[in-house]
Amino acid sequence: MKNLTLLTSISLILCAILWACSKSSRIPNIAPTSSLSFSANDSLITYPVNLVYIQEVLNTHTTLISGQYQDTSSKKGSLSFRLLGDSTGRYQGDSLLVTYTDGKGNLYYNTKDNTNYVQIDKFPKTYNGVVNGSFTVRVSNNTGSVLFSNGRFVAIYQK
């Protein structure tokens, strides 16, 4: 009888420990982080908020990759890529539209330079899926041009 009581007590203690451990080992659902960085002339620019959207624009299937600062940041500026398509691969030429706004609000667009490209290496089409790739692009406006090199992005897919 003592053995049965002892065995029951140990079983209850083990159940309580296992229950407590199973609750504490659950990993919370945390959204992935994003980054977009590139060299612009002699400066390194990094945008912390980067999102990917698939959109129809005038009956054309496109992907928008957008990088910017937090809304609460005092820093200004943004970079966006509009690609004709929604898969991994290299986008260049007429399949690529780049829009850049610098910290002073000046707007730039990609040039017709045939070395401009955006390479998408990973493109899961699930909410919060991590899309990543690289780019090299020259943008210009009526005041001059800027070369973005060594560009890398990790952006979060939205629906």
N, CA, C and O of each residue as an XYZ file, in Angstrom:
636
protein
N       0.815     -1.182      0.000
C       0.000      0.000      0.000
C       0.867      1.259      0.000
O       0.589      2.229     -0.705
N       1.958      1.214      0.836
C       2.868      2.356      0.867
C       3.496      2.561     -0.497
O       3.654      3.699     -0.941
N       3.863      1.457     -1.181
C       4.474      1.560     -2.507
C       3.507      2.181     -3.511
O       3.919      2.978     -4.354
N       2.228      1.824     -3.428
C       1.232      2.365     -4.327
C       1.044      3.858     -4.083
O       0.927      4.622     -5.042
N       1.014      4.290     -2.831
C       0.885      5.704     -2.495
C       2.116      6.473     -2.966
O       1.995      7.572     -3.507
N       3.289      5.901     -2.763
C       4.536      6.532     -3.199
C       4.572      6.639     -4.718
O       4.964      7.675     -5.256
N       4.168      5.578     -5.417
C       4.155      5.564     -6.866
C       3.163      6.591     -7.403
O       3.452      7.279     -8.383
N       2.017      6.696     -6.780
C       1.015      7.682     -7.184
C       1.541      9.099     -6.987
O       1.360      9.958     -7.851
N       2.187      9.343     -5.859
C       2.748     10.670     -5.571
C       3.818     11.040     -6.585
O       3.840     12.162     -7.091
N       4.706     10.096     -6.882
C       5.770     10.358     -7.858
C       5.165     10.622     -9.238
O       5.628     11.507     -9.957
N       4.142      9.866     -9.607
C       3.483     10.044    -10.903
C       2.863     11.428    -11.004
O       2.979     12.092    -12.034
N       2.203     11.864     -9.936
C       1.600     13.196     -9.943
C       2.662     14.289    -10.044
O       2.473     15.273    -10.759
N       3.767     14.123     -9.338
C       4.854     15.106     -9.394
C       5.442     15.150    -10.803
O       5.676     16.234    -11.337
N       5.682     13.993    -11.411
C       6.219     13.944    -12.773
C       5.264     14.581    -13.778
O       5.693     15.300    -14.680
N       3.975     14.318    -13.620
C       2.981     14.927    -14.511
C       3.014     16.450    -14.396
O       2.957     17.155    -15.403
N       3.106     16.950    -13.168
C       3.155     18.394    -12.943
C       4.414     18.996    -13.569
O       4.361     20.066    -14.175
N       5.540     18.308    -13.418
C       6.797     18.805    -13.990
C       6.711     18.803    -15.514
O       7.089     19.788    -16.148
N       6.227     17.725    -16.107
C       6.110     17.653    -17.563
C       5.155     18.712    -18.092
O       5.428     19.332    -19.120
N       4.047     18.923    -17.407
C       3.092     19.938    -17.825
C       3.734     21.320    -17.779
O       3.563     22.109    -18.708
N       4.466     21.622    -16.719
C       5.127     22.924    -16.579
C       6.198     23.100    -17.648
O       6.322     24.183    -18.220
N       6.963     22.070    -17.923
C       8.015     22.153    -18.939
C       7.425     22.330    -20.327
O       7.963     23.079    -21.142
N       6.325     21.647    -20.599
C       5.743     21.768    -21.935
C       5.200     23.172    -22.154
O       5.249     23.665    -23.280
N       4.694     23.823    -21.146
C       4.195     25.187    -21.282
C       5.336     26.171    -21.488
O       5.199     27.105    -22.279
N       6.454     25.989    -20.802
C       7.543     26.950    -20.902
C       8.376     26.762    -22.161
O       9.111     27.670    -22.549
N       8.279     25.598    -22.812
C       9.097     25.365    -23.990
C       8.410     25.821    -25.277
O       9.001     25.720    -26.352
N       7.198     26.310    -25.192
C       6.519     26.791    -26.391
C       7.192     28.074    -26.851
O       7.424     28.993    -26.065
N       7.500     28.116    -28.140
C       8.166     29.284    -28.726
C       7.089     30.255    -29.188
O       6.169     29.858    -29.903
N       7.188     31.516    -28.793
C       6.188     32.485    -29.231
C       6.310     32.735    -30.735
O       7.390     32.599    -31.309
N       5.202     33.097    -31.361
C       5.177     33.391    -32.780
C       5.729     34.801    -33.000
O       5.025     35.788    -32.785
N       6.979     34.891    -33.423
C       7.653     36.168    -33.601
C       7.796     36.438    -35.090
O       8.232     35.562    -35.837
N       7.438     37.631    -35.529
C       7.577     37.994    -36.933
C       9.059     38.101    -37.286
O       9.855     38.574    -36.474
N       9.435     37.667    -38.483
C      10.838     37.761    -38.884
C      11.269     39.214    -39.049
O      10.436     40.100    -39.239
N      12.565     39.449    -38.975
C      13.080     40.808    -39.152
C      13.521     40.997    -40.591
O      13.828     40.035    -41.296
N      13.549     42.239    -41.011
C      13.918     42.552    -42.377
C      15.054     43.559    -42.399
O      15.315     44.239    -41.407
N      15.722     43.649    -43.531
C      16.777     44.650    -43.706
C      16.995     44.870    -45.197
O      16.783     43.972    -46.011
N      17.414     46.056    -45.530
C      17.784     46.388    -46.891
C      18.962     47.328    -46.776
O      18.839     48.395    -46.174
N      20.097     46.963    -47.334
C      21.282     47.813    -47.232
C      22.008     47.857    -48.562
O      21.956     46.911    -49.348
N      22.694     48.983    -48.804
C      23.439     49.151    -50.041
C      24.441     50.286    -49.874
O      24.302     51.129    -48.989
N      25.441     50.294    -50.726
C      26.414     51.381    -50.779
C      25.939     52.372    -51.824
O      25.597     51.992    -52.944
N      25.919     53.638    -51.455
C      25.553     54.711    -52.370
C      26.705     55.707    -52.365
O      26.883     56.475    -51.420
N      27.481     55.676    -53.441
C      28.723     56.441    -53.495
C      29.586     56.038    -52.308
O      30.030     54.891    -52.252
N      29.844     56.936    -51.354
C      30.699     56.602    -50.207
C      29.914     56.327    -48.931
O      30.510     56.256    -47.856
N      28.591     56.168    -49.018
C      27.753     55.986    -47.836
C      27.116     54.602    -47.825
O      26.858     54.012    -48.875
N      26.868     54.098    -46.625
C      26.102     52.863    -46.451
C      24.714     53.262    -45.975
O      24.572     53.960    -44.971
N      23.699     52.819    -46.692
C      22.311     53.134    -46.335
C      21.621     51.826    -45.967
O      21.750     50.823    -46.669
N      20.884     51.849    -44.855
C      20.154     50.673    -44.388
C      18.739     51.081    -44.019
O      18.533     52.021    -43.252
N      17.767     50.370    -44.569
C      16.361     50.570    -44.222
C      15.902     49.377    -43.387
O      16.095     48.233    -43.800
N      15.301     49.617    -42.229
C      14.886     48.514    -41.367
C      13.510     47.924    -41.687
O      13.233     46.793    -41.289
N      12.647     48.649    -42.389
C      11.295     48.171    -42.675
C      11.210     47.843    -44.160
O      11.265     48.738    -45.004
N      11.075     46.552    -44.478
C      11.105     46.112    -45.865
C      10.013     45.090    -46.101
O       9.973     44.047    -45.450
N       9.131     45.395    -47.033
C       7.969     44.549    -47.283
C       7.863     44.205    -48.760
O       8.359     44.939    -49.614
N       7.214     43.082    -49.057
C       7.004     42.619    -50.424
C       5.511     42.432    -50.645
O       4.812     41.856    -49.810
N       5.033     42.926    -51.782
C       3.625     42.782    -52.159
C       3.549     42.303    -53.607
O       4.359     42.714    -54.438
N       2.599     41.452    -53.907
C       2.275     41.123    -55.293
C       1.040     41.939    -55.637
O       0.039     41.904    -54.920
N       1.121     42.687    -56.759
C       0.038     43.595    -57.121
C      -0.223     43.547    -58.620
O       0.672     43.255    -59.413
N      -1.461     43.836    -58.991
C      -1.814     44.017    -60.391
C      -1.772     45.514    -60.670
O      -2.446     46.297    -60.001
N      -0.978     45.909    -61.661
C      -0.881     47.317    -62.051
C      -1.243     47.408    -63.530
O      -0.512     46.910    -64.387
N      -2.377     48.046    -63.826
C      -2.871     48.152    -65.198
C      -2.861     46.793    -65.897
O      -2.334     46.660    -67.002
N      -3.432     45.813    -65.265
C      -3.533     44.440    -65.773
C      -2.187     43.749    -65.947
O      -2.088     42.771    -66.689
N      -1.152     44.240    -65.277
C       0.167     43.617    -65.320
C       0.505     43.083    -63.939
O       0.400     43.803    -62.946
N       0.908     41.827    -63.875
C       1.258     41.158    -62.612
C       2.648     41.617    -62.177
O       3.627     41.376    -62.883
N       2.745     42.282    -61.012
C       4.024     42.837    -60.554
C       4.310     42.468    -59.104
O       3.424     42.056    -58.355
N       5.579     42.631    -58.735
C       6.019     42.498    -57.354
C       6.592     43.834    -56.924
O       7.377     44.439    -57.654
N       6.206     44.300    -55.747
C       6.748     45.524    -55.175
C       7.571     45.154    -53.952
O       7.068     44.522    -53.023
N       8.844     45.553    -53.955
C       9.721     45.407    -52.792
C      10.009     46.815    -52.319
O      10.550     47.626    -53.071
N       9.653     47.114    -51.084
C       9.728     48.474    -50.569
C      10.558     48.527    -49.297
O      10.343     47.738    -48.377
N      11.512     49.460    -49.243
C      12.334     49.668    -48.050
C      12.199     51.089    -47.556
O      12.183     52.036    -48.344
N      12.100     51.236    -46.226
C      11.960     52.577    -45.644
C      12.349     52.550    -44.176
O      12.624     51.494    -43.608
N      12.367     53.730    -43.575
C      12.616     53.841    -42.139
C      11.301     53.666    -41.387
O      10.224     53.739    -41.979
N      11.396     53.433    -40.080
C      10.206     53.372    -39.232
C       9.449     54.699    -39.334
O      10.063     55.747    -39.529
N       8.134     54.658    -39.203
C       7.336     55.887    -39.222
C       7.769     56.854    -38.125
O       7.663     58.070    -38.284
N       8.251     56.316    -37.028
C       8.647     57.153    -35.895
C      10.062     57.701    -36.026
O      10.501     58.482    -35.182
N      10.775     57.305    -37.061
C      12.163     57.733    -37.241
C      12.226     59.172    -37.753
O      11.353     59.617    -38.497
N      13.269     59.888    -37.344
C      13.488     61.236    -37.868
C      14.164     61.173    -39.239
O      14.199     62.166    -39.965
N      14.704     59.996    -39.588
C      15.330     59.824    -40.895
C      14.259     59.698    -41.960
O      13.181     59.155    -41.716
N      14.563     60.203    -43.135
C      13.629     60.139    -44.262
C      14.299     59.437    -45.434
O      15.524     59.320    -45.487
N      13.490     58.977    -46.362
C      13.989     58.327    -47.557
C      13.368     56.960    -47.728
O      12.859     56.367    -46.777
N      13.418     56.463    -48.962
C      12.883     55.135    -49.247
C      13.450     54.639    -50.573
O      13.977     55.404    -51.380
N      13.321     53.345    -50.763
C      13.748     52.702    -52.004
C      12.717     51.634    -52.330
O      12.338     50.844    -51.465
N      12.261     51.611    -53.585
C      11.322     50.565    -53.972
C      11.682     50.018    -55.344
O      12.144     50.734    -56.232
N      11.451     48.716    -55.479
C      11.646     48.017    -56.741
C      10.293     47.507    -57.207
O       9.574     46.865    -56.441
N       9.945     47.783    -58.434
C       8.741     47.217    -59.051
C       9.252     46.254    -60.127
O       9.952     46.657    -61.056
N       8.889     44.977    -59.984
C       9.364     43.934    -60.886
C       8.200     43.339    -61.671
O       7.113     43.155    -61.123
N       8.418     43.038    -62.942
C       7.386     42.378    -63.741
C       7.498     40.881    -63.535
O       8.280     40.211    -64.210
N       6.724     40.360    -62.611
C       6.743     38.944    -62.277
C       6.712     38.751    -60.774
O       6.704     39.715    -60.008
N       6.696     37.476    -60.359
C       6.628     37.180    -58.917
C       7.335     35.871    -58.592
O       6.781     35.009    -57.911
N       8.545     35.732    -59.077
C       9.285     34.500    -58.810
C      10.760     34.814    -58.590
O      11.196     35.956    -58.738
N      11.512     33.788    -58.238
C      12.949     33.976    -58.085
C      13.559     34.214    -59.462
O      12.970     33.860    -60.484
N      14.740     34.815    -59.475
C      15.430     35.081    -60.735
C      15.953     36.507    -60.775
O      15.853     37.258    -59.805
N      16.514     36.856    -61.925
C      17.123     38.179    -62.123
C      16.179     39.043    -62.954
O      15.708     38.632    -64.014
N      15.915     40.240    -62.453
C      15.073     41.209    -63.142
C      15.952     42.378    -63.569
O      16.694     42.938    -62.762
N      15.862     42.739    -64.844
C      16.647     43.860    -65.343
C      15.968     44.431    -66.579
O      14.952     43.902    -67.030
N      16.513     45.487    -67.120
C      15.947     46.106    -68.318
C      14.533     46.590    -68.091
O      14.244     47.248    -67.092
N      13.646     46.261    -69.030
C      12.252     46.709    -68.958
C      11.436     45.977    -67.901
O      10.275     46.323    -67.683
N      12.010     44.975    -67.239
C      11.315     44.247    -66.174
C      11.537     44.865    -64.807
O      11.146     44.289    -63.792
N      12.169     46.048    -64.772
C      12.594     46.647    -63.509
C      12.317     48.149    -63.497
O      12.707     48.869    -64.417
N      11.641     48.613    -62.450
C      11.460     50.044    -62.209
C      11.891     50.300    -60.771
O      11.373     49.679    -59.843
N      12.841     51.215    -60.587
C      13.362     51.552    -59.265
C      13.008     53.003    -58.970
O      13.199     53.881    -59.812
N      12.493     53.247    -57.772
C      12.193     54.599    -57.313
C      12.922     54.808    -55.997
O      12.784     54.010    -55.070
N      13.699     55.883    -55.917
C      14.472     56.203    -54.714
C      14.156     57.632    -54.299
O      14.167     58.546    -55.125
N      13.873     57.818    -53.010
C      13.695     59.148    -52.443
C      14.781     59.329    -51.402
O      14.865     58.563    -50.442
N      15.628     60.362    -51.596
C      16.709     60.576    -50.631
C      16.191     61.301    -49.394
O      15.008     61.634    -49.316
N      17.064     61.543    -48.438
C      16.688     62.163    -47.167
C      16.184     63.589    -47.298
O      15.567     64.109    -46.368
N      16.433     64.232    -48.432
C      15.960     65.606    -48.662
C      14.664     65.645    -49.464
O      14.134     66.717    -49.754
N      14.157     64.457    -49.820
C      12.908     64.393    -50.572
C      13.094     64.390    -52.078
O      12.103     64.413    -52.808
N      14.333     64.362    -52.574
C      14.582     64.323    -54.014
C      14.257     62.929    -54.556
O      14.610     61.922    -53.942
N      13.591     62.877    -55.691
C      13.133     61.631    -56.285
C      14.049     61.223    -57.435
O      14.399     62.043    -58.284
N      14.435     59.941    -57.455
C      15.301     59.380    -58.488
C      14.631     58.134    -59.065
O      13.855     57.459    -58.388
N      14.950     57.841    -60.334
C      14.474     56.622    -60.993
C      15.658     55.891    -61.596
O      16.706     56.485    -61.850
N      15.480     54.576    -61.828
C      16.585     53.829    -62.426
C      16.876     54.330    -63.838
O      15.986     54.790    -64.553
N      18.132     54.228    -64.211
C      18.554     54.583    -65.559
C      18.356     53.380    -66.473
O      18.021     52.291    -66.007
N      18.556     53.570    -67.744
C      18.441     52.472    -68.718
C      19.742     51.685    -68.814
O      19.958     50.950    -69.778
N      20.607     51.837    -67.817
C      21.886     51.122    -67.750
C      21.624     49.620    -67.771
O      20.846     49.122    -66.957
N      22.263     48.888    -68.692
C      21.993     47.453    -68.799
C      22.651     46.630    -67.699
O      22.481     45.412    -67.664
N      23.403     47.272    -66.793
C      23.976     46.539    -65.662
C      23.063     46.569    -64.435
O      23.349     45.901    -63.442
N      21.974     47.329    -64.489
C      21.008     47.368    -63.384
C      20.320     46.011    -63.253
O      19.910     45.415    -64.250
N      20.197     45.530    -62.022
C      19.472     44.269    -61.808
C      18.992     44.169    -60.362
O      19.533     44.804    -59.456
N      17.968     43.356    -60.183
C      17.522     42.888    -58.876
C      17.445     41.378    -58.978
O      16.760     40.847    -59.852
N      18.141     40.681    -58.093
C      18.170     39.221    -58.070
C      17.367     38.746    -56.858
O      17.703     39.086    -55.724
N      16.312     37.965    -57.087
C      15.551     37.379    -55.982
C      15.984     35.923    -55.853
O      15.830     35.131    -56.783
N      16.526     35.583    -54.689
C      17.021     34.231    -54.439
C      15.993     33.339    -53.761
O      15.974     32.130    -53.993
N      15.140     33.918    -52.931
C      14.137     33.148    -52.184
C      12.844     33.957    -52.178
O      12.855     35.149    -51.872
N      11.713     33.298    -52.524
C      10.443     34.024    -52.620
C       9.278     33.123    -52.222
O       8.517     32.678    -53.081
N       9.132     32.847    -50.907
C       7.943     32.107    -50.471
C       6.739     33.049    -50.489
O       6.834     34.190    -50.038
N       5.648     32.587    -50.990
C       4.455     33.434    -51.094
C       3.472     33.116    -49.977
O       2.291     32.869    -50.217
N       3.991     33.129    -48.740
C       3.163     32.937    -47.556
C       3.332     34.164    -46.680
O       4.405     34.767    -46.642
N       2.268     34.532    -45.975
C       2.311     35.709    -45.116
C       3.501     35.629    -44.157
O       3.717     34.603    -43.511
N       4.264     36.708    -44.069
C       5.486     36.824    -43.270
C       6.618     35.931    -43.773
O       7.598     35.720    -43.060
N       6.494     35.405    -44.992
C       7.588     34.650    -45.592
C       8.761     35.577    -45.878
O       8.566     36.749    -46.202
N       9.965     35.064    -45.761
C      11.168     35.875    -45.940
C      11.622     35.803    -47.395
O      11.966     34.737    -47.905
N      11.614     36.967    -48.051
C      12.072     37.105    -49.433
C      13.452     37.737    -49.368
O      13.635     38.747    -48.688
N      14.438     37.155    -50.071
C      15.764     37.776    -50.026
C      16.420     37.787    -51.388
O      16.049     37.035    -52.289
N      17.410     38.665    -51.517
C      18.120     38.793    -52.774
C      19.152     39.897    -52.727
O      19.571     40.344    -51.659
N      19.554     40.327    -53.915
C      20.607     41.339    -54.035
C      20.296     42.259    -55.207
O      19.398     41.985    -56.003
N      21.048     43.356    -55.304
C      20.819     44.295    -56.403
C      22.016     45.213    -56.613
O      22.823     45.442    -55.712
N      22.099     45.724    -57.823
C      22.991     46.815    -58.202
C      22.196     47.668    -59.177
O      21.728     47.172    -60.202
N      22.044     48.947    -58.862
C      21.202     49.829    -59.665
C      21.782     51.242    -59.662
O      22.266     51.725    -58.639
N      21.727     51.891    -60.814
C      22.042     53.318    -60.900
C      20.722     54.066    -61.050
O      19.904     53.737    -61.909
N      20.524     55.081    -60.202
C      19.338     55.930    -60.278
C      19.779     57.345    -60.634
O      20.916     57.739    -60.379
N      18.846     58.109    -61.235
C      19.209     59.480    -61.616
C      17.988     60.380    -61.581
O      16.846     59.921    -61.582
N      18.264     61.674    -61.551
C      17.252     62.705    -61.738
C      17.946     63.857    -62.482
O      19.052     63.682    -62.994
N      17.314     65.014    -62.544
C      17.899     66.108    -63.321
C      19.155     66.713    -62.682
O      19.823     67.535    -63.309
N      19.485     66.325    -61.455
C      20.681     66.864    -60.794
C      21.869     65.916    -60.846
O      22.987     66.324    -60.532
N      21.663     64.670    -61.230
C      22.769     63.729    -61.292
C      22.318     62.297    -61.077
O      21.126     61.991    -61.107
N      23.301     61.417    -60.856
C      22.985     60.003    -60.665
C      23.751     59.449    -59.472
O      24.765     59.997    -59.042
N      23.224     58.334    -58.951
C      23.836     57.654    -57.809
C      23.845     56.165    -58.121
O      22.845     55.616    -58.584
N      24.981     55.510    -57.865
C      25.089     54.060    -58.054
C      24.873     53.372    -56.721
O      25.554     53.674    -55.741
N      23.920     52.440    -56.684
C      23.693     51.595    -55.513
C      24.380     50.258    -55.800
O      24.009     49.555    -56.740
N      25.363     49.917    -55.001
C      26.082     48.664    -55.220
C      26.092     47.849    -53.937
O      25.775     48.358    -52.862
N      26.456     46.589    -54.059
C      26.493     45.662    -52.921
C      25.165     45.636    -52.170
O      25.135     45.475    -50.950
N      24.084     45.795    -52.898
C      22.762     45.821    -52.269
C      22.282     44.431    -51.883
O      22.422     43.476    -52.647
N      21.716     44.332    -50.691
C      21.138     43.076    -50.173
C      19.814     43.423    -49.507
O      19.671     44.484    -48.900
N      18.851     42.519    -49.628
C      17.586     42.743    -48.935
C      17.040     41.449    -48.356
O      17.210     40.365    -48.913
N      16.386     41.603    -47.232
C      15.564     40.575    -46.600
C      14.253     41.296    -46.331
O      14.193     42.200    -45.498
N      13.207     40.894    -47.037
C      11.927     41.583    -46.929
C      10.839     40.571    -46.574
O      10.969     39.375    -46.836
N       9.776     41.074    -45.976
C       8.718     40.213    -45.452
C       7.495     40.277    -46.395
O       6.959     41.348    -46.679
N       7.082     39.095    -46.861
C       5.955     39.008    -47.800
C       4.645     39.315    -47.088
O       4.368     38.790    -46.009
N       3.840     40.179    -47.714
C       2.514     40.544    -47.214
C       1.483     40.044    -48.199
O       1.816     39.749    -49.347
N       0.231     39.944    -47.769
C      -0.831     39.536    -48.701
C      -1.643     40.728    -49.105
O      -2.587     40.597    -49.885
